[in-house]
Amino acid sequence: MLVLTLGGPAARSAPPDVTLQSAADGSFKIGAAITSAQLKDPKTASLILSQFNAITPEFELFPQFVHPEPDRYTFERADAVVDFAVENHLPVTGHMLCWGQFTPAWMFQDAGGQPLSRDKALANLKAHIDAVVSHFKNRVHSWDVVNEAISDTPNEYLRDTPARRAIGDDYVQKAFEFARAADPTATLFYNDYNIEDPQKLPKVLRLLRSLKAAGVTVDAVGIQGHWLIDFPAPAVIDKALRALEAEHLPVLITELDIDPLPRRDGADLANGDAKGADPYAAGLPAEVSRKLAMRYGEVFSVLKRHAKNVTSVTLWGVNDRQSWLNDFPVKGRTNYPLLFDRDLRPKEAFNAVLGVLKAP
Ligand code: XIL
């Protein structure tokens, strides 16, 4: 159990008086994705408690980690994160129950990699969702039920995933039904990246409308928000937020970070053409730091404008050192996508966000 009091070792790195959570009060919750390992560091844990008022386990709820074999559940690490949140009265978002990645192969495939029968796959999905949602009942009140179901390919609707191959297109609907049955009062949401993309948004809306028509209540939509320093334009984010509001769908920004490193075309980088791709290994130049701060400011301006419908904004990590973007889409780069630096000091971007949040 880790309950921190001020005056402990953390107090030496005096946090700024105005915090993200106090500045965002009245607009939305400000969350952080965290890990059980981070909580073992008192300085990090203290920073989390001072700045953030919502928690998402970054990866320790992935089906692969909590349900490695059909009859074996390993909740210890996810429990550590969730208990920390609950002890400190912070709401927890459960990420995630069904996704094409980080899911054990046995759930939807046979030993030869072939899709299981629909009945067998549905039984596995139901058993998984029942067990996980029940285990965290009264501690996790909000679930990312299905992550990344929509295809990025133009003219293709749903993404090809092991669950879909075994169950069919209604695997999304079934996942929501199983989650609703396991915890009727939880907030259940659909989560994806690039939802704001004008090519992808209509497909997301199609999915949400089809679920509604089938009598399935989806309570909210999670926009991941893995954005770049110059993309997408604020007006594009604004338009997507308006479209979701028009559908009476509350929005959570579930995985916000802003990548200042070059992406060029993802394919280049994935093929190891990393020439010039790790330009800030020795530190972020002042002009890029400023640009990142301005970008964070403009993103938060849009989100704040939609604060009536955006219920929470969660940063995908606490500090630059542990961000997943040090290893994505290229392994081993030095990235700077968050609001606290490698030594947990607030960055220029932090001040920009505070400025926007505090403005009348
Ligand atoms: C990433 C985590 O940050 C990593 O720690 C993990 O190894 C892989 O997943 N979309 C998602 C998140 O929904 O789960 C991903 O998080 C980032 C992309």
Boltz pocket constraint, residues with backbone or C-beta under 6 A from the ligand:
constraints:
  - pocket:
      binder: B
      contacts: [[A, 58], [A, 59], [A, 147], [A, 224], [A, 255], [A, 316], [A, 324]]
      max_distance: 6.0
